[in-house]
Amino acid sequence: MKETEKHNERIAQLVFASVYPHYVTKIQKKGRSVEELHEVIEWLTGFNEKELQKLIEEKVTFETFFQRAKLNPNAQLITGVICGYRVEEIENPLTKQVRYLDKIIDELAKGKKMEKILRK
């Protein structure tokens, strides 16, 4: 799939708080915990649970969310296909970061071990 400017802009303007409950539902349906979800989000972004809650309350967009994040230096080790896109081939930096998040949450939901998800 080819990413487009319209697609990238739509992702940038998505409010993190509107997507977060879907992450929770996805991982809980597969028997994973909110604590594990927060652990993978913190690994990728540096946001602890308190900071994450503040961002949710502020209703920040993904653009603001990732501007404030301290992306893990090992994030580029996240590869594979998510939402029809090969993560390592995405050119737009913000879209790539959002897909990194999608990918590790998908891995959590699929039952991968934490040390694999966290690229240890």
C-alpha positions in Angstrom: 0.0 0.0 0.0 1.2 3.5 -0.8 0.8 6.1 2.0 -0.7 9.4 1.0 -0.5 13.0 2.4 -4.2 12.8 3.2 -3.6 9.5 5.1 -0.6 10.9 7.0 -2.6 14.1 7.9 -5.5 12.1 9.1 -3.3 10.0 11.4 -1.5 13.1 12.7 -4.9 14.7 13.7 -6.3 11.5 15.4 -6.8 12.1 19.1 -4.8 9.5 21.1 -7.6 9.4 23.8 -10.1 8.2 21.1 -7.8 5.3 20.1 -6.5 4.3 23.5 -9.8 2.4 24.6 -9.5 0.3 21.4 -6.0 -0.7 22.4 -7.2 -1.7 25.9 -10.1 -3.7 24.4 -7.8 -5.4 21.9 -5.3 -6.6 24.4 -7.8 -7.5 27.2 -9.8 -9.7 24.7 -6.6 -11.7 24.3 -5.9 -12.0 28.0 -3.3 -9.3 28.3 -3.4 -6.6 31.0 -3.5 -2.8 31.0 -0.3 -2.9 32.9 1.4 -4.8 30.1 -0.1 -2.3 27.6 1.3 0.6 29.6 4.7 -1.1 29.8 5.0 -1.4 26.0 3.8 2.2 25.5 6.3 3.4 28.1 9.1 1.4 26.4 8.3 3.1 23.0 7.5 6.6 24.2 9.0 7.1 27.6 5.5 8.0 29.0 4.8 6.5 32.4 1.2 5.8 33.5 0.7 9.2 35.1 2.0 11.0 32.0 -0.1 8.8 29.7 -3.2 9.7 31.7 -2.5 13.4 31.5 -2.1 13.1 27.6 -5.5 11.3 27.5 -7.1 14.0 29.6 -5.6 16.7 27.4 -7.0 14.9 24.3 -3.7 15.4 22.4 -3.4 14.4 18.8 -1.0 11.7 17.7 1.2 14.5 16.4 1.4 16.1 19.8 1.7 12.7 21.5 4.8 11.8 19.5 6.3 15.4 19.6 6.4 15.0 23.4 7.6 11.4 23.4 11.2 10.3 23.8 11.2 7.5 21.2 13.1 4.4 22.3 16.4 4.1 20.2 15.5 0.5 19.5 12.1 1.5 17.9 13.6 1.0 14.4 13.9 -2.7 15.3 10.1 -2.9 15.0 9.4 -4.4 11.6 6.6 -6.2 9.8 3.2 -5.5 8.4 0.5 -3.6 10.3 -2.7 -2.2 8.8 -1.5 -3.2 5.3 1.8 -1.3 5.6 5.3 -2.6 6.0 6.5 -0.5 9.0 10.1 -0.2 7.9 9.0 1.2 4.5 6.8 4.0 5.8 8.4 7.3 4.9 6.5 9.8 7.0 8.2 9.9 10.4 5.0 10.5 12.4 3.0 7.8 10.5 5.9 5.4 11.1 5.9 6.2 14.9 2.1 5.6 15.1 2.5 2.3 13.3 5.4 1.3 15.6 2.8 1.7 18.5 0.2 -0.2 16.5 2.6 -3.0 15.8 3.8 -3.5 19.4 0.3 -3.5 20.7 -0.6 -6.0 18.0 2.3 -8.2 19.2 1.1 -7.9 22.8 -2.4 -9.0 21.7 -1.0 -11.9 19.8 0.7 -13.2 22.9 4.3 -12.4 22.1 6.6 -12.5 25.1 7.4 -9.1 26.6 11.2 -9.4 26.0 10.5 -9.9 22.3 8.1 -7.0 22.1 10.5 -4.8 24.0 13.3 -5.9 21.6 15.6 -7.1 24.4 
